[in-house]
Amino acid sequence: MTRKLLTPVILLLSVMTSLALTTLPASAATFQVKHGSNVAVASLEGREVTLCDGEDDGNAVQVQYVRASGQEGAFWEKRGVGACATSGTGTVIVRMKVCEQRTGADSCTGWKNNPNLRGAAPRVTAQDLRAEAAAPAGGIPVRPAALAAPAGCKVSDNYGAIADDYISRCRKAVVRGEFPSEYLDLTLAVIKVDRTTAGRKAWKLLTDKRWAKP
């Protein structure tokens, strides 16, 4: 999906005249959209989105998003299960959805609004608009092209992996007894940006070298 970008000047005038300036809450909720085990996760400030293919089915996945400036963006992750890509930065992402490539017609989730905005317009700065105008149109690969499944236990190669599977493959048995059960079916990408107490605990159990399998 390709969208024509407005110039930074037009964007700035439009935003300053039509958007109220508010800030995201200090304790932000995780803004994510899941399509099966595929997931798109916004960064803590909501200005970038990371898309991970979490299914070993040969189908490419796509994230579509709309920013506070009105700019629409989208990119595909086509390298296979475990591969992730991240958008460029810009104004806050206000809504997004995830699609999976299928024969005939793609399968898409509905649009999900950023829960941290609570109906208010996000704060927009000239710096955000300049960064947005300079950002690449597609996703930036988080790692080299993936094979049919993640190779090894390096965390950055497994952002699209499900925690339950990653623990079985890569972590010592003691981790399973301590790991928060509500996170077992989530991808590592989702857990990474979860800043709750339980989320931090889960991430530490997944990444601390003391509990890695030899």
C-alpha positions as CSV (number, residue, x, y, z in Angstrom):
1,M,0.0,0.0,0.0
2,T,1.5,3.4,-1.0
3,R,0.5,6.7,0.2
4,K,1.5,10.2,-1.1
5,L,3.1,12.2,1.7
6,L,2.2,15.8,2.4
7,T,5.0,18.3,2.6
8,P,6.3,19.2,6.1
9,V,5.0,22.8,5.8
10,I,1.5,21.7,4.9
11,L,1.6,19.1,7.7
12,L,2.7,21.6,10.3
13,L,0.1,24.2,9.4
14,S,-2.6,21.5,9.4
15,V,-1.6,20.1,12.7
16,M,-1.2,23.4,14.5
17,T,-4.6,24.6,13.4
18,S,-6.6,21.5,14.0
19,L,-5.0,19.4,16.8
20,A,-5.0,20.1,20.5
21,L,-1.6,19.5,22.1
22,T,-1.7,16.8,24.8
23,T,0.9,14.3,26.0
24,L,0.8,10.6,26.5
25,P,0.3,9.3,30.0
26,A,3.4,8.8,32.1
27,S,2.5,5.1,32.5
28,A,1.7,4.0,28.9
29,A,-0.3,0.9,28.1
30,T,1.1,-1.5,25.4
31,F,-0.3,-0.5,22.1
32,Q,-0.4,-3.7,20.0
33,V,-2.4,-5.5,17.4
34,K,-2.3,-9.3,17.0
35,H,-3.3,-11.4,14.0
36,G,-3.0,-14.9,15.4
37,S,0.6,-15.0,16.5
38,N,1.7,-12.2,14.2
39,V,2.0,-8.9,16.1
40,A,2.5,-5.2,15.6
41,V,3.8,-3.3,18.7
42,A,4.2,0.5,19.0
43,S,7.2,1.9,20.8
44,L,6.7,3.3,24.3
45,E,6.2,6.8,22.9
46,G,4.1,5.5,20.1
47,R,6.2,7.0,17.3
48,E,7.4,3.8,15.7
49,V,5.8,0.4,15.2
50,T,7.6,-3.0,15.0
51,L,5.9,-5.8,13.0
52,C,6.9,-9.5,13.7
53,D,5.9,-12.6,11.8
54,G,5.1,-15.2,14.5
55,E,3.6,-18.0,12.4
56,D,5.4,-20.6,10.4
57,D,2.9,-20.7,7.5
58,G,4.7,-19.0,4.6
59,N,2.3,-16.0,4.6
60,A,3.7,-12.5,4.6
61,V,2.3,-10.0,7.2
62,Q,1.7,-6.3,6.9
63,V,1.0,-3.5,9.4
64,Q,-1.1,-0.5,8.3
65,Y,-1.1,2.7,10.5
66,V,-2.2,6.3,10.7
67,R,-0.3,9.0,12.4
68,A,-1.4,12.1,14.3
69,S,-0.5,14.2,11.2
70,G,-2.9,12.2,9.1
71,Q,-0.1,10.4,7.2
72,E,-0.9,6.8,6.4
73,G,1.8,4.2,6.3
74,A,2.2,0.4,5.7
75,F,5.0,-2.1,5.3
76,W,5.3,-5.9,4.8
77,E,7.4,-8.5,6.6
78,K,8.0,-11.2,4.0
79,R,11.1,-13.1,5.3
80,G,9.3,-15.7,7.4
81,V,8.6,-16.7,10.9
82,G,10.6,-14.9,13.6
83,A,11.5,-11.9,11.3
84,C,10.7,-8.4,12.4
85,A,10.8,-4.9,10.9
86,T,10.4,-1.4,12.4
87,S,8.9,1.7,10.8
88,G,10.7,5.1,10.7
89,T,9.8,7.6,13.3
90,G,7.3,10.5,13.2
91,T,4.2,11.8,14.9
92,V,2.4,9.5,17.3
93,I,0.6,6.5,15.7
94,V,-3.1,6.9,16.5
95,R,-4.4,3.6,15.0
96,M,-3.2,0.5,13.2
97,K,-4.2,-2.9,12.0
98,V,-2.4,-6.1,10.9
99,C,-3.0,-8.1,7.7
100,E,-1.8,-11.6,6.6
101,Q,-1.3,-12.3,2.9
102,R,-3.7,-14.9,1.7
103,T,-4.7,-16.3,-1.7
104,G,-7.5,-14.2,-3.1
105,A,-7.9,-11.6,-0.4
106,D,-5.7,-10.7,2.5
107,S,-7.0,-11.4,6.1
108,C,-6.9,-8.3,8.2
109,T,-7.8,-7.3,11.8
110,G,-10.0,-4.3,12.4
111,W,-8.5,-0.9,13.2
112,K,-7.3,-0.5,16.8
113,N,-7.0,2.9,18.3
114,N,-4.0,3.9,20.5
115,P,-5.3,3.2,24.0
116,N,-3.0,5.9,25.5
117,L,-4.7,8.8,23.7
118,R,-8.2,8.2,25.3
119,G,-9.9,10.1,22.5
120,A,-7.6,13.2,22.8
121,A,-5.3,14.5,20.1
122,P,-1.6,13.7,20.8
123,R,1.1,16.3,21.1
124,V,2.7,17.1,17.8
125,T,6.0,18.9,17.3
126,A,7.8,20.4,14.3
127,Q,10.7,18.0,15.1
128,D,8.3,15.0,14.8
129,L,7.1,16.3,11.5
130,R,10.6,16.7,10.1
131,A,11.5,13.2,11.3
132,E,8.3,11.8,9.7
133,A,9.0,13.4,6.4
134,A,12.6,12.0,6.3
135,A,11.6,8.5,7.4
136,P,11.9,5.6,4.9
137,A,8.6,4.5,3.4
138,G,9.0,0.8,4.2
139,G,10.0,-1.1,7.3
140,I,13.6,-1.3,8.5
141,P,14.6,-5.0,9.0
142,V,15.4,-5.7,12.7
143,R,17.7,-8.6,11.7
144,P,18.9,-10.4,8.5
145,A,16.6,-12.4,6.4
146,A,15.0,-15.3,8.4
147,L,14.9,-18.9,7.6
148,A,11.7,-21.0,8.1
149,A,12.2,-20.8,11.8
150,P,14.4,-18.6,14.1
151,A,18.0,-20.0,14.3
152,G,19.4,-20.3,17.8
153,C,18.4,-18.5,20.9
154,K,19.6,-15.0,20.4
155,V,16.8,-12.8,21.6
156,S,17.0,-10.3,18.7
157,D,16.4,-13.3,16.3
158,N,13.3,-14.4,18.2
159,Y,11.1,-11.3,18.6
160,G,8.4,-13.1,16.7
161,A,8.7,-16.3,18.7
162,I,6.1,-17.3,21.3
163,A,7.4,-17.2,24.9
164,D,6.3,-20.7,25.6
165,D,8.2,-22.1,22.7
166,Y,11.3,-19.9,23.4
167,I,11.4,-21.1,27.0
168,S,11.3,-24.7,25.9
169,R,14.1,-24.2,23.4
170,C,16.4,-21.7,25.1
171,R,15.8,-21.4,28.8
172,K,16.5,-23.6,31.8
173,A,13.6,-25.5,33.4
174,V,13.5,-23.2,36.4
175,V,12.3,-20.4,34.3
176,R,8.9,-22.1,33.5
177,G,8.1,-22.3,37.2
178,E,8.7,-18.6,37.7
179,F,7.4,-17.2,34.4
180,P,4.0,-15.3,34.6
181,S,1.6,-17.7,32.9
182,E,-0.4,-14.9,31.2
183,Y,2.6,-14.1,29.1
184,L,3.3,-17.7,27.8
185,D,1.3,-17.2,24.6
186,L,2.7,-13.7,23.8
187,T,5.6,-13.0,21.4
188,L,8.9,-11.7,22.7
189,A,8.3,-8.4,20.9
190,V,5.1,-7.8,22.9
191,I,6.8,-8.7,26.2
192,K,9.8,-6.5,25.5
193,V,7.8,-3.3,25.5
194,D,5.5,-4.3,28.4
195,R,6.7,-2.1,31.3
196,T,4.4,-3.5,34.0
197,T,5.9,-5.4,36.9
198,A,4.9,-8.7,35.5
199,G,6.1,-7.7,32.0
200,R,9.5,-6.7,33.4
201,K,9.8,-10.0,35.3
202,A,8.9,-12.0,32.2
203,W,11.5,-10.1,30.1
204,K,14.2,-10.7,32.6
205,L,13.5,-14.4,32.8
206,L,13.7,-14.5,29.0
207,T,17.0,-12.6,28.7
208,D,19.1,-13.0,31.8
209,K,22.1,-15.1,30.9
210,R,22.0,-17.0,34.2
211,W,19.0,-19.0,33.0
212,A,20.1,-19.7,29.4
213,K,20.4,-23.3,28.4
214,P,24.1,-24.3,27.8
